[in-house]
C-alpha cells in the first residue's frame, strides 16, 4: 500500500465486510472465542450499539474495500465501569502486516481520549504475538493471564489481559 488506509466510522453498508472479517477468525482462528459465525442480520443491534462517540466502530478501507475494523465496547453493563471500555481489532487475513491494525488502534485511542474514556482493556489470546506486540507498542501494559479459560480448534487457550490508562492513572 503506497499510503495508509482510509479510516472512518462504519456504516450499515460496511456490515457485510465487518462480519466476513470476523467470521474468518470464528472459523479458523483464536482471536475470538466465538464459535458460531455472525450473520449480517444478527449483528444489526451490535452495529447500532457502536454508533456513539464512546463506543465507535471504525473501519479501514483500502482500494474501495473494508480491510479491517476496530471497536470500543462497554467493559461491563454495570454503571460504575462506564469510564472503561474494551477494544476489539480485526484485520482481513490478506492485509495483515501492512500497518492497518496499528492505524486502527491509534485511531481508536484518539477517539477514546476525545470521548473521555479513562481505561481501555484488551483481552488477547496468548499466542496472538502480533496483537500483543501492537498493544504493548501503543502503551498497553499486561496485568494478568486468564489461564486455560478457552477451548477452540482442539486447543486449550490462555488469555492475556492488558490495559491502557488514558487518564494518566496506574
Buried (B, 14 or more C-beta within 10 A) or exposed (E): EEEEBBBEEBEEEBBEBBBBBBBBBBEEBBBBBEEEBBEBEEBEEBBEBBEEEBBBBBBBBBEEEBBBBBBBBBBEEEEEBBEBBBBBBBBBEEBEEBBBBBBBBBBBBEBBEEBEBBBBBBBBBBEBEEBBEBBBEBEBEBEEEEEEEBEBEEEEBBBBBBBBBBEEEE
